[in-house]
């Protein structure tokens, strides 16, 4: 379910947004955080204690093993190093990490994967948040039992039961990736019968992304060793179809990471793929057009032959479009990372002047978050030159452009709102601009951005509309009209939105309706379908079960004149939402 077709008419009239080349990043010096040499892998901006300020987690993974690092934000540009906690006491060879509220209790839990050694796989680690930002290691949890050479993990509600499931990749040994379903009682169960665990490839990064705009999260996995990447289309709970003929699955590369973002503000998610090699490989940029991809080989991001790993899209200059940061490592000598600035149409120019763009060393993972809550995204780098490099935190000191931040919380959906899509409309440089973000539990190889959704607004002084498409399938409109503020966006507290019915599997007529409303499914269904009619304030007005078949007539004669929404369910899955008028 999406608003894409509804928005295109507006987007077509948008003129290019002026690009700001004056990037303002200042490298910070914070005891322990930026002064402790380590062999770092994953960079995570996460609020582990729920105080509204992003904390920092970094994994370490030298051959002999090393404790991971957690730094608590003191809300005054300083951090406290956590020294006594299960989460910083593994002494293992850690790799990727992903935080999310796995038990829907209001705090972020974490799964950390490890990379085996000397031909023997290692166990992975699940840490449950105790509610105060401290963690307890659970050694008997199902996904911590297998001994693997794992690269990365991430969370998603893949079966639409409002509990976050876990998927992680393996690149050595048993190459099949692993998927564990959340049973909702604190435990997990491995599932091996799905196509998403069939590939036998050396896999690296994971992205759950609605690439085709049909309202569910599909799976994209990057693979190394000169193999193609993998794409699995979500066709319903526990039903995935592998797509072999998409442009994004046809290149034979060593792909380490990927990042998805709406770089041209047209309502769908475009793709960046980070590739690596001993003598370098070119990275790749793919432009999405309604689920069909075109590779942009002329883009500045695809020009250099390099060795890239982590990456992330972020609006670093608050001008209303997504810029791109790319981490480079493992080429001879010290490597600079890449920062690319977007002109508003998806065209990038490399920044070579800012402190962030001139960082040297080897960087594995990166993350963006606003650690000082000033509305400008700061950058965290997990560094690993010679397995003994200090990590980096760059403060974004930009000024002038406006912004808004949204902290989304699921109620019917999973608490972390993983899988939600957030859209805002604002007038920038005199033109209406729609921006789109996804909420994800990872944002590139060994990288996780802050859960607080950030939008740059340029010179816009107000926000015209905020729309959230929640993982359960409902769409709500929220009031967050004032710029330079952070809003709590809670599922169920908005107004049901107007959905484009061309992308849903049913139609309603007559519309307007006076006495009866007929619902016609575009395909027959073997099970009962429940129809619920809502008022615009979200109140349930009518609940009705359809007969088996493809039509149902609903009595609406008793409704007052006005606008209503009808939502259809089948086997607890939302089929879609449509608007009708009662006359």
C-alpha positions as CSV (number, residue, x, y, z in Angstrom):
1,X,0.0,0.0,0.0
2,X,1.5,3.4,-1.0
3,X,0.8,6.9,-2.0
4,X,3.3,7.0,-4.9
5,X,0.9,7.5,-7.8
6,X,-1.0,10.1,-5.8
7,X,2.2,12.1,-5.3
8,X,3.7,11.9,-8.8
9,X,1.7,14.8,-10.2
10,X,3.2,17.1,-7.5
11,X,6.7,15.8,-7.8
12,X,6.8,16.3,-11.6
13,X,6.6,20.0,-11.1
14,X,9.4,20.3,-8.6
15,X,12.4,22.3,-9.8
16,X,15.9,21.3,-8.7
17,X,16.7,22.3,-5.2
18,X,19.8,24.4,-4.8
19,X,22.9,22.4,-3.6
20,X,25.0,23.5,-0.7
21,X,28.6,22.6,-1.2
22,X,29.7,24.1,2.1
23,X,29.7,21.0,4.3
24,X,30.4,21.6,7.9
25,X,31.8,18.6,9.9
26,X,34.1,18.9,12.8
27,X,36.0,15.9,14.2
28,X,35.4,15.6,17.9
29,X,37.8,14.3,20.6
30,X,35.8,12.4,23.3
31,X,37.6,10.3,25.9
32,X,37.5,6.6,25.1
33,X,35.0,7.0,22.2
34,X,37.6,8.6,19.8
35,X,40.8,7.7,21.7
36,X,40.7,3.9,22.1
37,X,42.5,2.0,19.3
38,X,40.5,-1.1,18.2
39,X,39.6,-3.3,15.3
40,X,36.1,-2.0,14.8
41,X,33.4,-3.3,12.6
42,X,29.8,-2.1,13.2
43,X,28.7,1.5,13.9
44,X,25.3,1.9,15.6
45,X,23.6,5.2,16.7
46,X,20.9,3.9,19.1
47,X,19.1,5.3,22.1
48,X,19.5,2.3,24.5
49,X,18.1,3.9,27.6
50,X,15.1,5.7,26.1
51,X,16.0,9.2,27.1
52,X,15.7,10.7,23.7
53,X,19.4,11.0,23.1
54,X,21.3,8.7,20.8
55,X,24.0,6.5,22.4
56,X,26.8,4.8,20.5
57,X,27.6,1.1,20.1
58,X,30.6,-0.2,18.2
59,X,31.6,-3.9,17.7
60,X,35.2,-5.1,17.5
61,X,36.4,-8.1,15.8
62,X,40.2,-8.9,15.6
63,X,41.2,-12.5,15.1
64,X,41.9,-13.0,18.8
65,X,38.7,-11.3,19.9
66,X,37.9,-8.1,21.7
67,X,35.2,-6.6,23.8
68,X,32.6,-4.4,22.1
69,X,32.0,-0.8,23.2
70,X,28.9,1.1,24.5
71,X,28.9,4.8,25.2
72,X,26.0,6.5,26.9
73,X,25.1,10.0,25.9
74,X,25.3,12.5,28.8
75,X,23.2,15.1,26.9
76,X,26.1,17.6,27.1
77,X,28.4,16.6,24.3
78,X,30.1,14.0,26.4
79,X,29.6,10.2,26.8
80,X,30.1,7.8,29.6
81,X,31.9,4.5,28.7
82,X,30.1,1.4,29.8
83,X,32.7,-0.9,31.4
84,X,30.6,-3.4,33.3
85,X,27.8,-5.0,31.3
86,X,27.2,-8.2,29.4
87,X,27.1,-6.3,26.1
88,X,30.7,-5.1,26.5
89,X,32.1,-8.4,27.9
90,X,32.0,-11.0,25.1
91,X,35.7,-10.9,24.2
92,X,34.8,-12.4,20.8
93,X,35.3,-11.7,17.1
94,X,32.2,-9.5,16.6
95,X,31.0,-8.3,13.2
96,X,27.6,-6.8,12.5
97,X,25.0,-5.7,15.1
98,X,21.4,-4.7,14.9
99,X,19.2,-3.1,17.6
100,X,15.4,-3.3,17.8
101,X,12.7,-3.9,20.3
102,X,12.5,-7.7,19.8
103,X,10.0,-8.2,22.7
104,X,7.8,-5.1,22.2
105,X,8.5,-3.9,25.8
106,X,9.6,-0.4,24.9
107,X,13.4,-0.7,24.7
108,X,16.0,-1.8,22.2
109,X,17.5,-5.3,22.3
110,X,20.4,-6.3,20.1
111,X,21.8,-9.2,18.2
112,X,25.5,-9.2,17.5
113,X,27.0,-11.7,15.0
114,X,30.5,-13.0,15.1
115,X,33.0,-14.3,12.5
116,X,34.5,-17.7,13.1
117,X,38.3,-18.5,13.1
118,X,40.6,-21.3,12.1
119,X,37.9,-23.2,10.3
120,X,35.5,-23.2,13.2
121,X,32.3,-21.1,13.4
122,X,31.5,-19.0,16.5
123,X,28.3,-18.4,18.4
124,X,26.3,-15.2,18.0
125,X,25.0,-13.1,20.8
126,X,21.5,-11.9,21.7
127,X,21.3,-9.2,24.5
128,X,18.0,-8.3,26.0
129,X,17.6,-4.8,27.3
130,X,16.8,-4.6,31.0
131,X,14.8,-1.4,30.5
132,X,17.5,1.0,31.7
133,X,20.1,0.6,28.9
134,X,21.8,-2.3,30.6
135,X,21.7,-5.7,28.9
136,X,21.5,-9.4,29.7
137,X,23.1,-12.0,27.5
138,X,20.8,-15.0,26.7
139,X,23.0,-18.0,25.7
140,X,20.1,-20.4,25.1
141,X,18.2,-18.2,22.6
142,X,17.7,-20.2,19.4
143,X,19.6,-17.9,17.0
144,X,22.6,-17.8,19.3
145,X,23.2,-21.6,19.1
146,X,24.5,-22.1,15.6
147,X,28.3,-21.7,15.1
148,X,28.8,-19.5,12.1
149,X,30.9,-17.2,10.1
150,X,28.4,-14.4,10.1
151,X,28.6,-10.9,8.6
152,X,25.5,-9.0,9.5
153,X,22.0,-9.3,11.1
154,X,18.9,-7.2,10.9
155,X,15.3,-7.3,12.3
156,X,12.0,-7.3,10.4
157,X,8.4,-8.4,10.9
158,X,8.5,-10.8,7.9
159,X,5.3,-12.7,8.7
160,X,3.1,-9.8,9.7
161,X,2.4,-10.9,13.3
162,X,3.7,-7.6,14.8
163,X,6.8,-9.3,16.3
164,X,10.2,-8.7,14.9
165,X,11.9,-11.7,13.3
166,X,15.7,-12.0,12.7
167,X,17.7,-12.7,9.5
168,X,21.5,-12.9,9.3
169,X,24.1,-13.7,6.7
170,X,27.0,-16.1,6.5
171,X,30.0,-15.8,4.2
172,X,32.2,-18.9,5.1
173,X,31.4,-22.4,6.2
174,X,27.7,-23.2,5.9
175,X,26.8,-20.5,3.5
176,X,23.0,-20.6,3.9
177,X,21.7,-17.5,5.6
178,X,19.5,-18.0,8.6
179,X,16.0,-16.8,9.5
180,X,14.4,-17.0,12.9
181,X,10.7,-16.3,13.6
182,X,9.8,-14.5,16.7
183,X,7.2,-16.5,18.6
184,X,6.0,-13.5,20.7
185,X,6.9,-15.1,24.0
186,X,10.5,-14.1,24.1
187,X,11.7,-17.1,22.1
188,X,12.5,-17.7,18.5
189,X,12.3,-20.6,16.1
190,X,14.5,-21.2,13.0
191,X,12.7,-21.5,9.7
192,X,14.5,-23.3,6.9
193,X,11.6,-23.9,4.4
194,X,11.6,-20.4,2.8
195,X,13.4,-19.4,-0.3
196,X,15.2,-16.6,1.6
197,X,17.4,-19.4,3.2
198,X,18.0,-21.4,0.0
199,X,20.9,-19.5,-1.5
200,X,24.4,-21.0,-0.9
201,X,26.5,-17.8,-1.5
202,X,29.0,-15.8,0.5
203,X,26.6,-13.1,1.7
204,X,27.3,-9.8,3.4
205,X,24.7,-7.2,4.0
206,X,20.9,-7.3,4.3
207,X,18.2,-4.7,3.4
208,X,14.5,-5.2,4.0
209,X,12.9,-2.7,1.6
210,X,9.6,-2.3,-0.2
211,X,11.3,-1.9,-3.6
212,X,8.0,-2.4,-5.6
213,X,5.8,-0.2,-3.6
214,X,3.2,-2.8,-2.7
215,X,3.2,-2.2,1.0
216,X,5.4,-5.1,2.3
217,X,9.1,-5.5,2.8
218,X,11.2,-7.4,0.3
219,X,14.7,-8.7,0.9
220,X,17.9,-7.7,-0.8
221,X,21.2,-9.5,0.1
222,X,24.7,-8.6,-1.2
223,X,27.0,-11.4,-2.1
224,X,30.8,-11.5,-2.6
225,X,33.3,-13.7,-4.5
226,X,32.2,-12.5,-7.9
227,X,28.5,-13.6,-7.5
228,X,25.3,-11.7,-8.2
229,X,23.3,-10.2,-5.5
230,X,20.0,-11.7,-4.4
231,X,16.5,-10.2,-4.4
232,X,13.4,-11.8,-2.9
233,X,9.9,-10.3,-3.5
234,X,7.5,-10.6,-0.6
235,X,4.3,-12.2,-1.8
236,X,2.6,-12.5,1.6
237,X,3.5,-13.9,5.0
238,X,6.2,-16.6,4.7
239,X,6.0,-16.5,0.9
240,X,9.0,-15.1,-1.0
241,X,9.8,-15.3,-4.7
242,X,13.4,-14.9,-5.8
243,X,13.8,-12.5,-8.6
244,X,16.6,-13.4,-11.0
245,X,16.0,-11.0,-13.9
246,X,16.1,-7.6,-12.3
247,X,19.0,-5.3,-13.2
248,X,20.1,-5.2,-9.6
249,X,20.7,-9.0,-9.6
250,X,22.7,-9.3,-12.8
251,X,26.2,-8.0,-11.9
252,X,29.0,-10.3,-10.8
253,X,30.9,-8.4,-8.2
254,X,32.3,-8.6,-4.7
255,X,29.5,-6.7,-3.0
256,X,29.9,-5.9,0.7
257,X,27.1,-3.4,1.4
258,X,24.0,-1.7,0.1
259,X,21.9,1.3,1.1
260,X,18.4,2.2,-0.1
261,X,17.0,5.8,-0.2
262,X,14.7,8.0,-2.3
263,X,17.5,10.1,-3.8
264,X,15.3,11.8,-6.4
265,X,12.2,12.4,-4.2
266,X,9.9,10.5,-6.5
267,X,8.4,8.3,-3.8
268,X,10.3,5.0,-4.3
269,X,13.6,3.7,-3.0
270,X,16.8,3.8,-5.1
271,X,19.8,1.5,-4.5
272,X,23.5,2.0,-3.8
273,X,25.8,-1.1,-3.8
274,X,29.2,-0.9,-2.2
275,X,31.8,-3.2,-3.9
276,X,35.4,-4.1,-2.9
277,X,38.5,-5.8,-4.2
278,X,42.2,-6.0,-3.7
279,X,42.7,-3.7,-6.7
280,X,39.4,-2.0,-6.3
281,X,35.9,-2.3,-7.9
282,X,33.5,0.4,-9.0
283,X,30.4,1.0,-6.8
284,X,26.9,1.0,-8.4
285,X,23.9,3.2,-8.3
286,X,20.5,2.0,-9.5
287,X,17.5,4.3,-10.0
288,X,14.1,2.8,-9.2
289,X,11.1,3.5,-11.3
290,X,8.0,1.7,-9.9
291,X,10.1,-1.4,-9.2
292,X,12.2,-1.4,-12.4
293,X,15.8,-0.4,-12.0
294,X,18.2,1.4,-14.3
295,X,21.9,1.5,-13.5
296,X,23.4,5.0,-13.5
297,X,27.0,4.2,-14.6
298,X,27.7,7.9,-15.2
299,X,27.0,8.9,-11.7
300,X,29.9,10.3,-9.6
301,X,29.3,7.5,-7.1
302,X,30.1,4.9,-9.7
303,X,33.3,6.4,-11.1
304,X,36.1,5.5,-8.7
305,X,37.6,2.0,-8.5
306,X,37.8,1.5,-4.8
307,X,37.2,-1.0,-1.9
308,X,34.0,0.0,-0.2
309,X,32.0,-1.6,2.7
310,X,29.6,0.5,4.9
311,X,27.4,3.2,3.4
312,X,24.5,5.4,4.3
313,X,22.1,7.9,2.8
314,X,21.5,11.0,5.0
315,X,20.6,14.7,4.4
316,X,23.8,16.1,5.8
317,X,23.1,19.7,4.6
318,X,19.4,19.8,5.5
319,X,18.5,20.9,2.0
320,X,15.7,18.4,1.4
321,X,17.5,15.5,-0.4
322,X,19.6,12.5,0.6
323,X,23.3,12.7,0.3
324,X,25.6,9.6,0.4
325,X,28.5,8.5,2.6
326,X,30.7,5.5,1.6
327,X,33.3,3.8,3.8
328,X,36.5,2.6,2.2
329,X,39.0,0.1,3.6
330,X,41.6,-2.6,2.8
331,X,43.3,-1.0,-0.1
332,X,47.1,-0.5,0.4
333,X,47.9,2.5,2.6
334,X,45.3,4.8,4.1
335,X,42.1,5.3,2.3
336,X,39.8,8.3,2.3
337,X,36.0,7.8,2.5
338,X,33.6,9.3,0.0
339,X,31.0,12.0,0.8
340,X,28.6,12.8,-2.1
341,X,26.2,15.8,-2.2
342,X,22.9,15.5,-3.9
343,X,21.6,18.3,-6.1
344,X,17.9,17.3,-5.4
345,X,17.4,15.2,-8.5
346,X,19.7,12.3,-7.6
347,X,22.8,13.8,-9.2
348,X,25.8,13.6,-6.9
349,X,29.0,15.7,-6.6
350,X,31.9,14.5,-4.5
351,X,32.8,16.7,-1.5
352,X,36.5,16.9,-1.1
353,X,36.8,19.8,1.4
354,X,35.0,18.8,4.6
355,X,36.8,17.1,7.5
356,X,34.5,14.1,7.1
357,X,35.4,13.7,3.4
358,X,39.1,13.8,4.3
359,X,39.1,11.2,7.0
360,X,42.0,8.7,6.4
361,X,42.4,5.1,7.5
362,X,40.2,2.1,7.0
363,X,36.5,2.5,7.8
364,X,34.2,-0.5,8.0
365,X,30.8,0.7,9.2
366,X,29.2,4.2,9.5
367,X,26.1,5.6,11.0
368,X,24.3,8.9,11.1
369,X,22.5,10.3,14.2
370,X,22.0,13.6,15.9
371,X,24.0,13.0,19.1
372,X,23.6,16.6,20.3
373,X,20.0,17.1,19.2
374,X,20.6,20.2,17.2
375,X,18.8,19.0,14.1
376,X,22.0,18.3,12.0
377,X,23.1,14.7,11.4
378,X,26.5,13.8,12.9
379,X,28.6,10.9,11.6
380,X,30.1,7.9,13.4
381,X,32.8,5.9,11.9
382,X,34.0,2.4,13.0
383,X,37.7,2.3,11.9
384,X,40.0,-0.6,11.7
385,X,43.4,0.3,10.0
386,X,45.9,-2.4,11.0
387,X,43.3,-3.7,13.4
388,X,44.3,-0.9,15.8
389,X,42.7,2.5,14.8
390,X,40.7,4.9,16.9
391,X,37.1,5.5,15.9
392,X,35.7,8.8,14.8
393,X,32.7,11.0,15.6
394,X,32.2,14.0,13.4
395,X,29.9,16.8,14.6
396,X,27.8,18.4,11.9
397,X,28.1,22.2,12.5
398,X,25.9,23.2,9.6
399,X,23.5,26.2,10.0
400,X,20.9,28.0,8.0
401,X,18.5,25.3,6.8
402,X,15.5,24.0,8.7
403,X,14.7,20.4,9.7
404,X,12.2,18.2,11.4
405,X,12.8,14.9,13.3
406,X,10.1,12.2,13.9
407,X,10.3,9.4,16.5
408,X,7.9,6.8,15.4
409,X,6.4,4.2,17.9
410,X,4.3,1.3,16.8
411,X,1.3,0.0,18.8
412,X,-0.5,-2.4,16.5
413,X,2.8,-2.7,14.6
414,X,6.1,-3.6,16.2
415,X,7.2,-1.0,18.8
416,X,10.3,0.1,16.9
417,X,8.2,0.7,13.8
418,X,10.7,-1.3,11.7
419,X,9.3,-1.5,8.2
420,X,7.3,1.8,8.4
421,X,7.6,4.4,5.6
422,X,7.5,8.1,6.5
423,X,6.7,10.8,4.0
424,X,6.6,14.6,4.4
425,X,5.5,17.4,2.1
426,X,7.1,20.9,2.4
427,X,7.6,23.8,0.2
428,X,11.3,24.3,-0.5
429,X,12.6,27.1,-2.7
430,X,8.9,27.8,-3.7
431,X,8.3,24.2,-4.9
432,X,6.3,21.4,-3.2
433,X,8.7,18.6,-2.3
434,X,7.8,15.1,-1.0
435,X,10.5,13.3,0.9
436,X,10.4,9.6,1.8
437,X,12.2,7.6,4.5
438,X,12.1,4.0,5.7
439,X,12.6,2.9,9.2
440,X,15.1,0.0,9.3
441,X,17.1,-1.9,11.8
442,X,20.2,-1.5,9.6
443,X,21.4,1.0,7.1
444,X,24.3,-0.5,5.2
445,X,27.0,-3.1,5.9
446,X,27.8,-3.1,9.6
447,X,25.9,0.2,10.0
448,X,22.8,1.3,11.8
449,X,21.4,4.9,11.7
450,X,19.4,6.4,14.4
451,X,15.7,5.4,14.7
452,X,14.7,9.0,14.8
453,X,13.7,9.9,11.3
454,X,15.4,13.1,10.0
455,X,14.3,15.4,7.2
456,X,16.1,18.5,6.0
457,X,13.7,21.2,4.9
458,X,16.0,23.9,3.3
459,X,14.2,27.2,3.5
460,X,10.8,25.8,4.3
461,X,9.3,27.4,7.4
462,X,6.4,24.8,7.8
463,X,5.5,21.3,7.0
464,X,2.4,20.7,4.9
465,X,1.8,17.0,5.6
466,X,3.3,14.1,7.5
467,X,2.2,10.6,6.4
468,X,3.2,7.3,8.0
469,X,2.6,3.9,6.4
470,X,2.8,1.5,9.3
471,X,4.0,-2.1,9.0
472,X,0.5,-3.5,9.7
473,X,-0.8,-1.7,6.5
474,X,-2.6,1.3,7.9
475,X,-1.7,4.8,6.8
476,X,-2.1,7.8,9.0
477,X,-1.7,11.6,8.6
478,X,-0.1,13.5,11.5
479,X,0.1,17.1,12.5
480,X,3.8,18.1,12.7
481,X,3.7,21.4,11.0
482,X,6.4,23.4,12.9
483,X,10.0,23.1,11.7
484,X,13.1,22.6,13.9
485,X,11.4,20.3,16.3
486,X,11.3,16.6,17.2
487,X,7.9,15.0,17.3
488,X,6.7,11.7,18.8
489,X,4.6,9.9,16.2
490,X,2.5,7.2,17.8
491,X,0.6,4.7,15.8
492,X,-3.2,5.1,16.2
493,X,-3.0,8.8,17.1
494,X,-3.1,10.2,13.6
495,X,-5.9,10.4,11.0
496,X,-6.5,7.7,8.5
497,X,-5.1,8.7,5.2
498,X,-6.3,8.7,1.6
499,X,-4.9,5.7,-0.2
500,X,-4.4,5.3,-3.9
501,X,-6.7,2.4,-4.8
502,X,-4.9,1.4,-8.0
503,X,-2.3,-0.5,-5.9
504,X,-4.8,-2.5,-3.7
505,X,-6.6,-5.7,-4.7
506,X,-10.2,-4.5,-4.3
507,X,-12.5,-1.7,-5.5
508,X,-15.6,-0.1,-3.9
509,X,-18.7,1.2,-5.7
510,X,-20.9,3.2,-6.0
511,X,-18.7,6.0,-4.8
512,X,-20.4,8.2,-3.4
513,X,-22.7,5.7,-1.9
514,X,-26.2,6.4,-0.5
515,X,-27.6,3.1,0.8
516,X,-25.2,0.2,0.0
517,X,-21.5,0.0,-0.7
518,X,-20.2,-3.0,-2.8
519,X,-16.7,-4.3,-2.2
520,X,-15.3,-6.3,-5.1
521,X,-12.1,-8.2,-4.7
522,X,-9.9,-8.3,-7.8
523,X,-9.1,-11.9,-7.1
524,X,-11.1,-14.6,-5.3
525,X,-10.1,-15.6,-1.8
526,X,-10.4,-19.0,-0.3
527,X,-10.9,-17.6,3.2
528,X,-13.2,-15.1,4.8
529,X,-12.3,-11.5,4.3
530,X,-13.1,-9.0,7.1
531,X,-14.1,-5.4,6.1
532,X,-13.9,-2.6,8.6
533,X,-15.3,0.9,8.0
534,X,-13.6,3.8,9.8
535,X,-14.4,7.4,10.3
536,X,-11.6,9.9,9.5
537,X,-10.7,10.1,13.1
538,X,-9.9,6.4,13.1
539,X,-13.0,5.2,14.9
540,X,-14.4,1.9,13.8
541,X,-17.9,2.3,12.5
542,X,-18.8,-1.0,10.8
543,X,-17.2,-4.5,10.9
544,X,-18.4,-7.1,8.4
545,X,-17.2,-10.5,7.1
546,X,-17.5,-11.1,3.4
547,X,-18.7,-14.4,2.0
548,X,-16.2,-16.6,0.3
549,X,-15.9,-15.3,-3.2
550,X,-15.1,-11.8,-4.4
551,X,-18.0,-9.5,-3.6
552,X,-19.7,-8.1,-0.5
553,X,-22.4,-5.5,0.0
554,X,-22.3,-3.3,3.1
555,X,-25.2,-1.3,4.5
556,X,-24.1,2.3,4.9
557,X,-27.5,3.9,5.0
558,X,-27.2,4.7,8.7
559,X,-23.9,6.7,8.2
560,X,-23.9,10.4,8.3
561,X,-22.8,12.3,5.2
562,X,-19.0,12.6,4.8
563,X,-15.8,10.8,4.0
564,X,-15.0,7.3,5.3
565,X,-12.3,4.6,4.9
566,X,-12.8,0.9,4.4
567,X,-10.0,-1.5,5.2
568,X,-10.0,-5.2,4.3
569,X,-8.3,-8.1,6.2
570,X,-7.6,-11.7,5.3
571,X,-6.0,-14.1,7.7
572,X,-4.9,-11.2,9.9
573,X,-3.2,-9.6,6.8
574,X,-4.3,-6.1,5.7
575,X,-5.2,-6.2,2.0
576,X,-5.5,-2.5,1.6
577,X,-7.4,0.7,2.4
578,X,-9.8,2.8,0.2
579,X,-11.7,6.0,0.7
580,X,-15.4,6.4,-0.1
581,X,-18.0,9.2,0.3
582,X,-21.4,8.7,2.0
583,X,-23.9,11.0,0.3
